[in-house]
């Protein structure tokens, strides 16, 4: 079963060096590169706001994108 584009994009956050967990129950996910926290994965908010996938994605060290 193929992944949808949004499912693939959501996986990108977890593989990005800028992604972090805030431990704030109201806004549990964050992006250091974009400087915000969200209830959803940051790449989903970026996609919704700009209409484009996140351009700040950088793979974590030791991972291939």
Backbone as XML, in Angstrom:
<?xml version="1.0"?>
<chain id="A" units="angstrom">
  <residue number="1" name="UNK">
    <atom name="N" x="0.845" y="-1.180" z="0.000"/>
    <atom name="CA" x="0.000" y="0.000" z="0.000"/>
    <atom name="C" x="0.892" y="1.245" z="0.000"/>
  </residue>
  <residue number="2" name="UNK">
    <atom name="N" x="0.803" y="2.080" z="-1.029"/>
    <atom name="CA" x="1.676" y="3.241" z="-1.122"/>
    <atom name="C" x="1.312" y="4.306" z="-0.092"/>
  </residue>
  <residue number="3" name="UNK">
    <atom name="N" x="2.342" y="5.035" z="0.334"/>
    <atom name="CA" x="2.113" y="6.138" z="1.267"/>
    <atom name="C" x="1.569" y="7.340" z="0.505"/>
  </residue>
  <residue number="4" name="UNK">
    <atom name="N" x="0.702" y="8.093" z="1.151"/>
    <atom name="CA" x="0.249" y="9.343" z="0.557"/>
    <atom name="C" x="1.342" y="10.382" z="0.753"/>
  </residue>
  <residue number="5" name="UNK">
    <atom name="N" x="1.266" y="11.462" z="0.024"/>
    <atom name="CA" x="2.290" y="12.507" z="0.142"/>
    <atom name="C" x="2.351" y="13.043" z="1.565"/>
  </residue>
  <residue number="6" name="UNK">
    <atom name="N" x="1.208" y="13.297" z="2.204"/>
    <atom name="CA" x="1.226" y="13.848" z="3.560"/>
    <atom name="C" x="1.840" y="12.852" z="4.545"/>
  </residue>
  <residue number="7" name="UNK">
    <atom name="N" x="1.622" y="11.567" z="4.354"/>
    <atom name="CA" x="2.216" y="10.559" z="5.237"/>
    <atom name="C" x="3.733" y="10.549" z="5.068"/>
  </residue>
  <residue number="8" name="UNK">
    <atom name="N" x="4.212" y="10.657" z="3.831"/>
    <atom name="CA" x="5.657" y="10.711" z="3.589"/>
    <atom name="C" x="6.250" y="11.980" z="4.186"/>
  </residue>
  <residue number="9" name="UNK">
    <atom name="N" x="5.571" y="13.119" z="4.006"/>
    <atom name="CA" x="6.068" y="14.380" z="4.542"/>
    <atom name="C" x="6.117" y="14.344" z="6.062"/>
  </residue>
  <residue number="10" name="UNK">
    <atom name="N" x="5.143" y="13.710" z="6.697"/>
    <atom name="CA" x="5.128" y="13.618" z="8.154"/>
    <atom name="C" x="6.343" y="12.830" z="8.640"/>
  </residue>
  <residue number="11" name="UNK">
    <atom name="N" x="6.750" y="11.846" z="7.889"/>
    <atom name="CA" x="7.928" y="11.075" z="8.263"/>
    <atom name="C" x="9.188" y="11.930" z="8.190"/>
  </residue>
  <residue number="12" name="UNK">
    <atom name="N" x="9.178" y="12.939" z="7.333"/>
    <atom name="CA" x="10.353" y="13.787" z="7.197"/>
    <atom name="C" x="10.693" y="14.500" z="8.499"/>
  </residue>
  <residue number="13" name="UNK">
    <atom name="N" x="9.705" y="14.992" z="9.209"/>
    <atom name="CA" x="9.974" y="15.699" z="10.465"/>
    <atom name="C" x="10.771" y="14.818" z="11.418"/>
  </residue>
  <residue number="14" name="UNK">
    <atom name="N" x="10.389" y="13.614" z="11.542"/>
    <atom name="CA" x="11.045" y="12.729" z="12.499"/>
    <atom name="C" x="12.475" y="12.387" z="12.096"/>
  </residue>
  <residue number="15" name="UNK">
    <atom name="N" x="12.798" y="12.582" z="10.832"/>
    <atom name="CA" x="14.160" y="12.312" z="10.358"/>
    <atom name="C" x="14.987" y="13.590" z="10.224"/>
  </residue>
  <residue number="16" name="UNK">
    <atom name="N" x="14.420" y="14.725" z="10.600"/>
    <atom name="CA" x="15.082" y="16.025" z="10.431"/>
    <atom name="C" x="15.830" y="16.437" z="11.699"/>
  </residue>
  <residue number="17" name="UNK">
    <atom name="N" x="16.994" y="17.036" z="11.522"/>
    <atom name="CA" x="17.778" y="17.456" z="12.680"/>
    <atom name="C" x="17.166" y="18.652" z="13.401"/>
  </residue>
  <residue number="18" name="UNK">
    <atom name="N" x="16.227" y="19.357" z="12.799"/>
    <atom name="CA" x="15.596" y="20.517" z="13.426"/>
    <atom name="C" x="14.361" y="20.156" z="14.250"/>
  </residue>
  <residue number="19" name="UNK">
    <atom name="N" x="13.861" y="18.960" z="14.073"/>
    <atom name="CA" x="12.657" y="18.504" z="14.774"/>
    <atom name="C" x="12.978" y="18.190" z="16.231"/>
  </residue>
  <residue number="20" name="UNK">
    <atom name="N" x="12.064" y="18.553" z="17.132"/>
    <atom name="CA" x="12.246" y="18.214" z="18.539"/>
    <atom name="C" x="10.896" y="18.086" z="19.238"/>
  </residue>
  <residue number="21" name="UNK">
    <atom name="N" x="10.918" y="17.414" z="20.368"/>
    <atom name="CA" x="9.742" y="17.262" z="21.221"/>
    <atom name="C" x="9.832" y="18.342" z="22.302"/>
  </residue>
  <residue number="22" name="UNK">
    <atom name="N" x="8.776" y="19.114" z="22.470"/>
    <atom name="CA" x="8.805" y="20.247" z="23.402"/>
    <atom name="C" x="8.462" y="19.853" z="24.833"/>
  </residue>
  <residue number="23" name="UNK">
    <atom name="N" x="7.769" y="18.742" z="25.008"/>
    <atom name="CA" x="7.260" y="18.318" z="26.314"/>
    <atom name="C" x="6.202" y="19.281" z="26.856"/>
  </residue>
  <residue number="24" name="UNK">
    <atom name="N" x="5.666" y="20.128" z="26.003"/>
    <atom name="CA" x="4.536" y="20.988" z="26.335"/>
    <atom name="C" x="3.295" y="20.292" z="25.780"/>
  </residue>
  <residue number="25" name="UNK">
    <atom name="N" x="2.379" y="19.841" z="26.643"/>
    <atom name="CA" x="1.213" y="19.100" z="26.151"/>
    <atom name="C" x="0.367" y="19.866" z="25.129"/>
  </residue>
  <residue number="26" name="UNK">
    <atom name="N" x="0.351" y="21.171" z="25.204"/>
    <atom name="CA" x="-0.446" y="21.966" z="24.268"/>
    <atom name="C" x="0.196" y="22.036" z="22.882"/>
  </residue>
  <residue number="27" name="UNK">
    <atom name="N" x="1.522" y="22.056" z="22.827"/>
    <atom name="CA" x="2.263" y="22.152" z="21.570"/>
    <atom name="C" x="3.460" y="21.204" z="21.635"/>
  </residue>
  <residue number="28" name="UNK">
    <atom name="N" x="3.221" y="19.919" z="21.422"/>
    <atom name="CA" x="4.263" y="18.922" z="21.682"/>
    <atom name="C" x="5.387" y="18.814" z="20.649"/>
  </residue>
  <residue number="29" name="UNK">
    <atom name="N" x="5.203" y="19.349" z="19.449"/>
    <atom name="CA" x="6.207" y="19.174" z="18.394"/>
    <atom name="C" x="6.794" y="20.518" z="17.995"/>
  </residue>
  <residue number="30" name="UNK">
    <atom name="N" x="8.091" y="20.550" z="17.728"/>
    <atom name="CA" x="8.724" y="21.809" z="17.369"/>
    <atom name="C" x="9.713" y="21.683" z="16.235"/>
  </residue>
  <residue number="31" name="UNK">
    <atom name="N" x="10.000" y="22.836" z="15.634"/>
    <atom name="CA" x="11.006" y="22.936" z="14.578"/>
    <atom name="C" x="11.950" y="24.071" z="14.957"/>
  </residue>
  <residue number="32" name="UNK">
    <atom name="N" x="13.205" y="23.747" z="15.189"/>
    <atom name="CA" x="14.182" y="24.769" z="15.555"/>
    <atom name="C" x="14.502" y="25.689" z="14.376"/>
  </residue>
  <residue number="33" name="UNK">
    <atom name="N" x="14.519" y="25.164" z="13.169"/>
    <atom name="CA" x="14.853" y="25.964" z="11.987"/>
    <atom name="C" x="13.796" y="27.030" z="11.721"/>
  </residue>
  <residue number="34" name="UNK">
    <atom name="N" x="12.534" y="26.681" z="11.919"/>
    <atom name="CA" x="11.443" y="27.624" z="11.660"/>
    <atom name="C" x="11.054" y="28.404" z="12.915"/>
  </residue>
  <residue number="35" name="UNK">
    <atom name="N" x="11.473" y="27.904" z="14.073"/>
    <atom name="CA" x="11.233" y="28.622" z="15.309"/>
    <atom name="C" x="9.806" y="28.583" z="15.816"/>
  </residue>
  <residue number="36" name="UNK">
    <atom name="N" x="9.146" y="27.430" z="15.692"/>
    <atom name="CA" x="7.791" y="27.342" z="16.228"/>
    <atom name="C" x="7.495" y="25.950" z="16.769"/>
  </residue>
  <residue number="37" name="UNK">
    <atom name="N" x="6.440" y="25.892" z="17.582"/>
    <atom name="CA" x="5.919" y="24.635" z="18.130"/>
    <atom name="C" x="4.486" y="24.489" z="17.648"/>
  </residue>
  <residue number="38" name="UNK">
    <atom name="N" x="4.009" y="23.244" z="17.626"/>
    <atom name="CA" x="2.692" y="22.992" z="17.069"/>
    <atom name="C" x="2.039" y="21.775" z="17.715"/>
  </residue>
  <residue number="39" name="UNK">
    <atom name="N" x="0.729" y="21.693" z="17.543"/>
    <atom name="CA" x="-0.002" y="20.495" z="17.967"/>
    <atom name="C" x="0.245" y="19.354" z="16.985"/>
  </residue>
  <residue number="40" name="UNK">
    <atom name="N" x="0.572" y="19.722" z="15.738"/>
    <atom name="CA" x="0.841" y="18.735" z="14.689"/>
    <atom name="C" x="2.323" y="18.744" z="14.353"/>
  </residue>
  <residue number="41" name="UNK">
    <atom name="N" x="2.743" y="17.802" z="13.538"/>
    <atom name="CA" x="4.125" y="17.809" z="13.076"/>
    <atom name="C" x="4.371" y="19.099" z="12.294"/>
  </residue>
  <residue number="42" name="UNK">
    <atom name="N" x="5.476" y="19.765" z="12.535"/>
    <atom name="CA" x="5.739" y="21.050" z="11.889"/>
    <atom name="C" x="5.664" y="21.017" z="10.358"/>
  </residue>
  <residue number="43" name="UNK">
    <atom name="N" x="6.109" y="19.942" z="9.741"/>
    <atom name="CA" x="6.066" y="19.894" z="8.276"/>
    <atom name="C" x="4.641" y="19.961" z="7.745"/>
  </residue>
  <residue number="44" name="UNK">
    <atom name="N" x="3.673" y="19.483" z="8.515"/>
    <atom name="CA" x="2.275" y="19.569" z="8.087"/>
    <atom name="C" x="1.781" y="21.014" z="8.130"/>
  </residue>
  <residue number="45" name="UNK">
    <atom name="N" x="2.180" y="21.755" z="9.155"/>
    <atom name="CA" x="1.802" y="23.169" z="9.235"/>
    <atom name="C" x="2.467" y="23.980" z="8.131"/>
  </residue>
  <residue number="46" name="UNK">
    <atom name="N" x="3.723" y="23.685" z="7.844"/>
    <atom name="CA" x="4.441" y="24.385" z="6.777"/>
    <atom name="C" x="3.760" y="24.122" z="5.435"/>
  </residue>
  <residue number="47" name="UNK">
    <atom name="N" x="3.431" y="22.860" z="5.168"/>
    <atom name="CA" x="2.763" y="22.490" z="3.916"/>
    <atom name="C" x="1.427" y="23.210" z="3.780"/>
  </residue>
  <residue number="48" name="UNK">
    <atom name="N" x="0.669" y="23.255" z="4.863"/>
    <atom name="CA" x="-0.644" y="23.897" z="4.826"/>
    <atom name="C" x="-0.531" y="25.406" z="4.613"/>
  </residue>
  <residue number="49" name="UNK">
    <atom name="N" x="0.432" y="26.040" z="5.270"/>
    <atom name="CA" x="0.570" y="27.494" z="5.185"/>
    <atom name="C" x="1.171" y="27.958" z="3.854"/>
  </residue>
  <residue number="50" name="UNK">
    <atom name="N" x="2.139" y="27.213" z="3.336"/>
    <atom name="CA" x="2.849" y="27.666" z="2.143"/>
    <atom name="C" x="2.432" y="26.947" z="0.862"/>
  </residue>
  <residue number="51" name="UNK">
    <atom name="N" x="1.818" y="25.772" z="1.022"/>
    <atom name="CA" x="1.472" y="24.986" z="-0.154"/>
    <atom name="C" x="2.654" y="24.203" z="-0.710"/>
  </residue>
  <residue number="52" name="UNK">
    <atom name="N" x="3.782" y="24.257" z="-0.016"/>
    <atom name="CA" x="4.984" y="23.550" z="-0.461"/>
    <atom name="C" x="5.538" y="22.733" z="0.696"/>
  </residue>
  <residue number="53" name="UNK">
    <atom name="N" x="6.283" y="21.692" z="0.388"/>
    <atom name="CA" x="6.922" y="20.921" z="1.470"/>
    <atom name="C" x="7.976" y="21.781" z="2.158"/>
  </residue>
  <residue number="54" name="UNK">
    <atom name="N" x="8.349" y="21.401" z="3.339"/>
    <atom name="CA" x="9.338" y="22.136" z="4.122"/>
    <atom name="C" x="10.670" y="22.218" z="3.379"/>
  </residue>
  <residue number="55" name="UNK">
    <atom name="N" x="11.197" y="23.423" z="3.270"/>
    <atom name="CA" x="12.468" y="23.625" z="2.583"/>
    <atom name="C" x="13.646" y="23.617" z="3.544"/>
  </residue>
  <residue number="56" name="UNK">
    <atom name="N" x="13.389" y="23.515" z="4.833"/>
    <atom name="CA" x="14.441" y="23.526" z="5.837"/>
    <atom name="C" x="14.854" y="22.123" z="6.277"/>
  </residue>
  <residue number="57" name="UNK">
    <atom name="N" x="14.288" y="21.101" z="5.665"/>
    <atom name="CA" x="14.621" y="19.731" z="6.052"/>
    <atom name="C" x="16.107" y="19.456" z="5.873"/>
  </residue>
  <residue number="58" name="UNK">
    <atom name="N" x="16.728" y="18.927" z="6.932"/>
    <atom name="CA" x="18.110" y="18.439" z="6.870"/>
    <atom name="C" x="18.137" y="17.122" z="7.626"/>
  </residue>
  <residue number="59" name="UNK">
    <atom name="N" x="18.604" y="16.063" z="6.989"/>
    <atom name="CA" x="18.607" y="14.763" z="7.674"/>
    <atom name="C" x="19.488" y="14.793" z="8.914"/>
  </residue>
  <residue number="60" name="UNK">
    <atom name="N" x="19.083" y="14.014" z="9.900"/>
    <atom name="CA" x="19.899" y="13.887" z="11.101"/>
    <atom name="C" x="21.230" y="13.273" z="10.710"/>
  </residue>
  <residue number="61" name="UNK">
    <atom name="N" x="22.296" y="13.621" z="11.424"/>
    <atom name="CA" x="23.607" y="13.036" z="11.111"/>
    <atom name="C" x="23.543" y="11.511" z="11.122"/>
  </residue>
  <residue number="62" name="UNK">
    <atom name="N" x="24.160" y="10.918" z="10.128"/>
    <atom name="CA" x="24.196" y="9.462" z="10.042"/>
    <atom name="C" x="22.998" y="8.860" z="9.340"/>
  </residue>
  <residue number="63" name="UNK">
    <atom name="N" x="22.084" y="9.699" z="8.871"/>
    <atom name="CA" x="20.910" y="9.185" z="8.152"/>
    <atom name="C" x="20.951" y="9.690" z="6.720"/>
  </residue>
  <residue number="64" name="UNK">
    <atom name="N" x="20.476" y="8.869" z="5.831"/>
    <atom name="CA" x="20.312" y="9.282" z="4.439"/>
    <atom name="C" x="18.883" y="9.704" z="4.251"/>
  </residue>
  <residue number="65" name="UNK">
    <atom name="N" x="18.674" y="10.712" z="3.452"/>
    <atom name="CA" x="17.311" y="11.200" z="3.230"/>
    <atom name="C" x="16.702" y="10.447" z="2.085"/>
  </residue>
</chain>
